[in-house]
Amino acid sequence: MIKIERVLRDEPVRREVEEIIAEGGNLPKGEEWSVTPMMVDRVVTPRAAAPVERDTRPFTEAVVREFMRPVLLVRNNRFELPRSREISARLLPARGRLEAALPSVGRIEFIGNPERRWGGTGWVVSDGVIVTNRHVAALIAQRDGSRFVFKTNPFSGDSMGARIDFREEYQESGQPGPSFEVAVSKVLFLESEDRRGRKPDIALLQLRPQQDLPLPIPIFDGDIKDEADIAVVGYPARDPQKTPSEKAARRIFGDIYDVKRLSPGQVMVANAGDWYFTHDATTLGGNSGSVVLDLATGGAVGVHFSGELEEANYAVTAKRVLNYLARLKLKASIISPVDLPGTDEVPIEEASVASYTDRRGFETAFLGSRAKVPLPEPKKPRDILSFKVGSRRATVLPYTHFSVAMNKRRKLCAWSAVNIDGSMTSKAKRTSWKLDPRIPRETQTEGDVYGNEPRFSRGHMTRREDPIWGPAQDALHGNSDSMHLTNAVPQLQPFNAGIWNGLEDYALLHARQDSMRISVFTGPILTKDDPERFGVQIPLEFWKIIAFIHDDTGKLTATGYLMSQASFLRPEEFVYGQHETYQVPIKTIEKKTDLSFGALSGKDPLRGPGVEAAPPRLTSFDQIQFTN
């Protein structure tokens, strides 16, 4: 009897299987592989398997669930969808988050190893640094006292080495596809081997510097929960001994191996305090070092390292990976539980309008009296909400270090402008979302549009981190003020990810270093054709403009960016695709938004004739043009 009972512990999947059988159908590819509806109907869920003791935990990969845990081909950094309705329904809302990570996962290939051409998976965990398993890196590297060095080929005497290929995707022709190979320049760390399972199976490798290196995958530093939906991205290799049978191997993998795959599954057991957790995503040899992604956040929650056939797969927790990075003083992109978009908080009003009297808002002379940066001017003033301030009317809401204008018809932020002093930044804990009492409640979007998927997150326009600077009281106000609904727009995916999230930080590196100041404008592109969900039209594009005094030229520079979200509509759902960021002329943003940014368009390195109409998608900060 082919074992499918284990996967039926996943209740939604079990219900789908029961519906298929009740309707006289069969499992995907069931008939092709001699699995009959009667065989499925007779399956009874067994008792849970006993946990594997640490001193016997395997150091290879294996198939845990024979059915309903597909391995999906990746092509052009997009993954195919499975036949299962339930698994597709889990993947679709997370597609953008997952596909944002795909370019940062690669196959580790060996140089000078006489026995193996490649041996596992790695992924970018910090700028120019990849993480993989110790048992993968140990095939070409070793500890030498307090150092880590490449091994020597015993036959030629040459030093071994490694590279990572961030493509190696399946091609219909069967011919090799495009490659993106980057050499490993240094072994940063190898955890010592411990067959009793008391030390994480982790290695960190430095890549040779070059342009267009993939971005680090953000790491989720919260606690992963049992039954959380996850996906493993890696390169399963042929190993029928680690599948229930040769037939099962061919059915699951289609006789296609050694290429990038995404394998959806669930966490099985995650005990707080343990350095590992178990999962049931389908893996084989070659998946060693694969990233384990959380579908809810898109963050990395683990590094896959081993598995036991039909029992469990194992992954080092992301929290433990963060400890290694901290030890080596390496930075990581973090998704913390406190930074996740709030979905269950009830907005509360400030005590009174008077509590905002000390908010100065965006300063146009922040970069200097000779480099004033004006606030955006609407070409259609009637679109902007006006409100009463004493005896006069105003259209700009000032907060600490930033200001906001509201679109009257859409009841959303039209633009948000912030001053950032990179030399005075600090940190603060996330607070609750708030309504602004200076404008009518009915002019601010709240209610059913916000919540757990398929509803939307409250996406910051001015990043929460950006106004947290200056004296302690100002920093606290900047943090709290950023949590107003006036500074939020509905977004299905976490907005602060990838290049888009790092634009401000990258600009600070090029700003005048004696001040480290920049001014940033952000907002949605609001069109009449934006799709409506839960009574609110959802913007599909966002824009950003960054202004600063360039450290090399000493002149005011302004650059513009768009973030598009490939999307598709279905009768019952709306799903964003992968975030894609572009550098564009400020004139393009003015045209799309009906806003004027005054003299800033003349400070744009992309100004003038001959500017490319369709700029390339930004995959690296090195592509950004700050000067002519």
Solvent accessible surface area in square Angstrom, and as a share of the most:
residue,aa,sasa,rsa
1,M,136,0.61
2,I,50,0.25
3,K,90,0.38
4,I,4,0.02
5,E,33,0.15
6,R,37,0.13
7,V,2,0.01
8,L,7,0.04
9,R,66,0.24
10,D,11,0.06
11,E,94,0.42
12,P,41,0.26
13,V,0,0.00
14,R,57,0.21
15,R,129,0.47
16,E,10,0.04
17,V,4,0.02
18,E,87,0.39
19,E,82,0.37
20,I,27,0.14
21,I,28,0.14
22,A,90,0.70
23,E,144,0.64
24,G,65,0.62
25,G,29,0.28
26,N,26,0.13
27,L,5,0.03
28,P,41,0.26
29,K,76,0.32
30,G,1,0.01
31,E,147,0.66
32,E,119,0.53
33,W,33,0.11
34,S,74,0.48
35,V,3,0.02
36,T,60,0.35
37,P,50,0.31
38,M,134,0.60
39,M,37,0.17
40,V,6,0.04
41,D,101,0.52
42,R,149,0.54
43,V,16,0.09
44,V,118,0.68
45,T,52,0.30
46,P,55,0.35
47,R,199,0.72
48,A,74,0.57
49,A,36,0.28
50,A,72,0.56
51,P,119,0.75
52,V,29,0.17
53,E,117,0.53
54,R,96,0.35
55,D,65,0.34
56,T,93,0.54
57,R,5,0.02
58,P,29,0.18
59,F,34,0.14
60,T,59,0.35
61,E,4,0.02
62,A,0,0.00
63,V,0,0.00
64,V,2,0.01
65,R,15,0.06
66,E,13,0.06
67,F,7,0.03
68,M,18,0.08
69,R,7,0.03
70,P,33,0.21
71,V,6,0.04
72,L,5,0.03
73,L,13,0.06
74,V,0,0.00
75,R,80,0.29
76,N,116,0.59
77,N,22,0.11
78,R,96,0.35
79,F,2,0.01
80,E,68,0.30
81,L,63,0.31
82,P,20,0.12
83,R,173,0.63
84,S,6,0.04
85,R,140,0.51
86,E,42,0.19
87,I,3,0.01
88,S,17,0.11
89,A,56,0.43
90,R,36,0.13
91,L,0,0.00
92,L,4,0.02
93,P,24,0.15
94,A,1,0.01
95,R,25,0.09
96,G,2,0.02
97,R,19,0.07
98,L,0,0.00
99,E,0,0.00
100,A,49,0.38
101,A,4,0.03
102,L,0,0.00
103,P,32,0.20
104,S,4,0.03
105,V,0,0.00
106,G,0,0.00
107,R,9,0.03
108,I,2,0.01
109,E,7,0.03
110,F,12,0.05
111,I,74,0.38
112,G,37,0.36
113,N,25,0.13
114,P,64,0.40
115,E,153,0.69
116,R,115,0.42
117,R,154,0.56
118,W,25,0.09
119,G,7,0.07
120,G,0,0.00
121,T,0,0.00
122,G,0,0.00
123,W,2,0.01
124,V,1,0.01
125,V,0,0.00
126,S,5,0.03
127,D,114,0.59
128,G,13,0.12
129,V,2,0.01
130,I,0,0.00
131,V,0,0.00
132,T,0,0.00
133,N,0,0.00
134,R,29,0.11
135,H,44,0.20
136,V,1,0.00
137,A,2,0.01
138,A,22,0.17
139,L,53,0.26
140,I,1,0.01
141,A,1,0.01
142,Q,82,0.37
143,R,115,0.42
144,D,65,0.34
145,G,62,0.60
146,S,105,0.68
147,R,142,0.52
148,F,36,0.15
149,V,36,0.21
150,F,49,0.21
151,K,60,0.25
152,T,79,0.46
153,N,16,0.08
154,P,101,0.63
155,F,169,0.70
156,S,68,0.44
157,G,51,0.49
158,D,90,0.47
159,S,74,0.48
160,M,18,0.08
161,G,10,0.10
162,A,2,0.01
163,R,75,0.27
164,I,0,0.00
165,D,0,0.00
166,F,1,0.01
167,R,51,0.19
168,E,43,0.19
169,E,9,0.04
170,Y,44,0.17
171,Q,54,0.24
172,E,128,0.57
173,S,85,0.55
174,G,63,0.60
175,Q,119,0.53
176,P,127,0.80
177,G,30,0.29
178,P,81,0.51
179,S,70,0.45
180,F,55,0.23
181,E,81,0.36
182,V,1,0.00
183,A,26,0.20
184,V,9,0.05
185,S,51,0.33
186,K,119,0.50
187,V,5,0.03
188,L,33,0.16
189,F,14,0.06
190,L,10,0.05
191,E,20,0.09
192,S,43,0.28
193,E,103,0.46
194,D,22,0.12
195,R,145,0.53
196,R,129,0.47
197,G,1,0.01
198,R,156,0.57
199,K,92,0.39
200,P,7,0.04
201,D,5,0.02
202,I,0,0.00
203,A,0,0.00
204,L,0,0.00
205,L,1,0.01
206,Q,50,0.22
207,L,2,0.01
208,R,136,0.50
209,P,114,0.72
210,Q,81,0.36
211,Q,128,0.57
212,D,56,0.29
213,L,33,0.16
214,P,14,0.09
215,L,42,0.21
216,P,25,0.16
217,I,2,0.01
218,P,22,0.14
219,I,0,0.00
220,F,21,0.09
221,D,39,0.20
222,G,10,0.10
223,D,77,0.40
224,I,26,0.13
225,K,133,0.56
226,D,75,0.39
227,E,130,0.58
228,A,23,0.18
229,D,45,0.23
230,I,0,0.00
231,A,0,0.00
232,V,0,0.00
233,V,0,0.00
234,G,0,0.00
235,Y,0,0.00
236,P,1,0.00
237,A,22,0.17
238,R,131,0.48
239,D,39,0.20
240,P,44,0.27
241,Q,156,0.69
242,K,56,0.24
243,T,4,0.02
244,P,41,0.26
245,S,51,0.33
246,E,83,0.37
247,K,83,0.35
248,A,2,0.02
249,A,2,0.01
250,R,97,0.35
251,R,20,0.07
252,I,25,0.13
253,F,3,0.01
254,G,39,0.38
255,D,77,0.40
256,I,39,0.20
257,Y,23,0.09
258,D,44,0.23
259,V,21,0.12
260,K,0,0.00
261,R,9,0.03
262,L,0,0.00
263,S,2,0.01
264,P,5,0.03
265,G,6,0.06
266,Q,27,0.12
267,V,2,0.01
268,M,43,0.19
269,V,74,0.42
270,A,20,0.16
271,N,89,0.46
272,A,99,0.77
273,G,76,0.73
274,D,33,0.17
275,W,14,0.05
276,Y,29,0.11
277,F,1,0.01
278,T,15,0.09
279,H,0,0.00
280,D,4,0.02
281,A,0,0.00
282,T,0,0.00
283,T,0,0.00
284,L,0,0.00
285,G,21,0.20
286,G,9,0.08
287,N,2,0.01
288,S,5,0.03
289,G,0,0.00
290,S,0,0.00
291,V,0,0.00
292,V,0,0.00
293,L,0,0.00
294,D,11,0.06
295,L,11,0.06
296,A,73,0.57
297,T,8,0.05
298,G,8,0.07
299,G,0,0.00
300,A,0,0.00
301,V,4,0.02
302,G,1,0.01
303,V,0,0.00
304,H,0,0.00
305,F,1,0.00
306,S,0,0.00
307,G,1,0.01
308,E,64,0.29
309,L,61,0.31
310,E,30,0.13
311,E,47,0.21
312,A,9,0.07
313,N,0,0.00
314,Y,4,0.01
315,A,0,0.00
316,V,0,0.00
317,T,21,0.12
318,A,5,0.04
319,K,88,0.37
320,R,74,0.27
321,V,1,0.00
322,L,33,0.16
323,N,84,0.43
324,Y,6,0.02
325,L,2,0.01
326,A,71,0.55
327,R,150,0.55
328,L,61,0.30
329,K,185,0.78
330,L,44,0.22
331,K,178,0.76
332,A,31,0.24
333,S,41,0.27
334,I,71,0.36
335,I,18,0.09
336,S,18,0.11
337,P,72,0.45
338,V,75,0.43
339,D,38,0.20
340,L,48,0.24
341,P,34,0.21
342,G,10,0.10
343,T,43,0.25
344,D,127,0.66
345,E,55,0.24
346,V,112,0.64
347,P,15,0.09
348,I,103,0.52
349,E,90,0.40
350,E,42,0.19
351,A,108,0.84
352,S,51,0.33
353,V,82,0.47
354,A,68,0.53
355,S,49,0.32
356,Y,7,0.03
357,T,116,0.67
358,D,87,0.45
359,R,26,0.09
360,R,188,0.69
361,G,3,0.03
362,F,15,0.06
363,E,67,0.30
364,T,52,0.30
365,A,46,0.35
366,F,11,0.05
367,L,9,0.05
368,G,29,0.27
369,S,90,0.58
370,R,241,0.88
371,A,13,0.10
372,K,124,0.53
373,V,1,0.00
374,P,49,0.31
375,L,41,0.20
376,P,5,0.03
377,E,110,0.49
378,P,35,0.22
379,K,110,0.47
380,K,85,0.36
381,P,92,0.58
382,R,167,0.61
383,D,54,0.28
384,I,15,0.08
385,L,16,0.08
386,S,43,0.28
387,F,11,0.05
388,K,134,0.57
389,V,61,0.35
390,G,65,0.63
391,S,116,0.75
392,R,144,0.52
393,R,147,0.54
394,A,14,0.11
395,T,59,0.34
396,V,44,0.25
397,L,2,0.01
398,P,41,0.26
399,Y,0,0.00
400,T,13,0.08
401,H,27,0.12
402,F,0,0.00
403,S,3,0.02
404,V,0,0.00
405,A,2,0.01
406,M,5,0.02
407,N,20,0.10
408,K,102,0.43
409,R,157,0.57
410,R,17,0.06
411,K,90,0.38
412,L,2,0.01
413,C,0,0.00
414,A,11,0.08
415,W,5,0.02
416,S,0,0.00
417,A,0,0.00
418,V,2,0.01
419,N,2,0.01
420,I,4,0.02
421,D,5,0.02
422,G,15,0.15
423,S,74,0.48
424,M,85,0.38
425,T,74,0.43
426,S,55,0.35
427,K,199,0.84
428,A,24,0.19
429,K,166,0.70
430,R,41,0.15
431,T,48,0.28
432,S,45,0.29
433,W,0,0.00
434,K,19,0.08
435,L,1,0.01
436,D,1,0.00
437,P,30,0.19
438,R,34,0.12
439,I,7,0.04
440,P,63,0.39
441,R,115,0.42
442,E,117,0.52
443,T,23,0.13
444,Q,6,0.03
445,T,14,0.08
446,E,50,0.22
447,G,49,0.48
448,D,99,0.51
449,V,1,0.01
450,Y,15,0.06
451,G,10,0.10
452,N,114,0.58
453,E,72,0.32
454,P,72,0.45
455,R,88,0.32
456,F,1,0.00
457,S,18,0.11
458,R,11,0.04
459,G,5,0.05
460,H,26,0.12
461,M,2,0.01
462,T,3,0.02
463,R,31,0.11
464,R,24,0.09
465,E,73,0.33
466,D,3,0.01
467,P,0,0.00
468,I,3,0.02
469,W,19,0.07
470,G,15,0.15
471,P,88,0.55
472,A,79,0.62
473,Q,105,0.47
474,D,52,0.27
475,A,8,0.07
476,L,101,0.50
477,H,41,0.18
478,G,0,0.00
479,N,4,0.02
480,S,25,0.16
481,D,1,0.01
482,S,0,0.00
483,M,0,0.00
484,H,1,0.00
485,L,7,0.03
486,T,0,0.00
487,N,0,0.00
488,A,0,0.00
489,V,0,0.00
490,P,0,0.00
491,Q,0,0.00
492,L,5,0.03
493,Q,2,0.01
494,P,16,0.10
495,F,19,0.08
496,N,64,0.33
497,A,28,0.22
498,G,39,0.37
499,I,8,0.04
500,W,6,0.02
501,N,36,0.18
502,G,12,0.12
503,L,2,0.01
504,E,2,0.01
505,D,75,0.39
506,Y,37,0.14
507,A,0,0.00
508,L,18,0.09
509,L,126,0.62
510,H,57,0.25
511,A,0,0.00
512,R,96,0.35
513,Q,86,0.38
514,D,120,0.62
515,S,29,0.19
516,M,51,0.23
517,R,78,0.29
518,I,0,0.00
519,S,0,0.00
520,V,2,0.01
521,F,0,0.00
522,T,2,0.01
523,G,0,0.00
524,P,5,0.03
525,I,7,0.03
526,L,41,0.20
527,T,56,0.33
528,K,171,0.72
529,D,116,0.60
530,D,10,0.05
531,P,14,0.09
532,E,100,0.45
533,R,59,0.21
534,F,80,0.33
535,G,62,0.60
536,V,24,0.14
537,Q,34,0.15
538,I,0,0.00
539,P,0,0.00
540,L,50,0.25
541,E,45,0.20
542,F,0,0.00
543,W,0,0.00
544,K,2,0.01
545,I,0,0.00
546,I,1,0.00
547,A,0,0.00
548,F,0,0.00
549,I,13,0.07
550,H,8,0.03
551,D,66,0.34
552,D,124,0.64
553,T,66,0.38
554,G,49,0.47
555,K,144,0.61
556,L,27,0.13
557,T,9,0.05
558,A,0,0.00
559,T,0,0.00
560,G,0,0.00
561,Y,1,0.00
562,L,12,0.06
563,M,0,0.00
564,S,28,0.18
565,Q,8,0.04
566,A,58,0.45
567,S,42,0.27
568,F,69,0.29
569,L,100,0.50
570,R,108,0.39
571,P,137,0.86
572,E,162,0.73
573,E,42,0.19
574,F,6,0.03
575,V,2,0.01
576,Y,0,0.00
577,G,4,0.04
578,Q,16,0.07
579,H,32,0.14
580,E,51,0.23
581,T,9,0.05
582,Y,50,0.19
583,Q,11,0.05
584,V,7,0.04
585,P,21,0.13
586,I,0,0.00
587,K,129,0.55
588,T,44,0.26
589,I,0,0.00
590,E,15,0.07
591,K,165,0.70
592,K,85,0.36
593,T,25,0.14
594,D,56,0.29
595,L,9,0.04
596,S,37,0.24
597,F,0,0.00
598,G,44,0.42
599,A,69,0.54
600,L,2,0.01
601,S,13,0.09
602,G,41,0.39
603,K,85,0.36
604,D,1,0.01
605,P,10,0.06
606,L,28,0.14
607,R,108,0.40
608,G,47,0.45
609,P,140,0.88
610,G,85,0.82
611,V,50,0.29
612,E,106,0.48
613,A,107,0.83
614,A,78,0.60
615,P,30,0.19
616,P,81,0.51
617,R,75,0.27
618,L,11,0.05
619,T,51,0.30
620,S,8,0.05
621,F,47,0.19
622,D,79,0.41
623,Q,63,0.28
624,I,16,0.08
625,Q,70,0.31
626,F,15,0.06
627,T,59,0.34
628,N,128,0.65
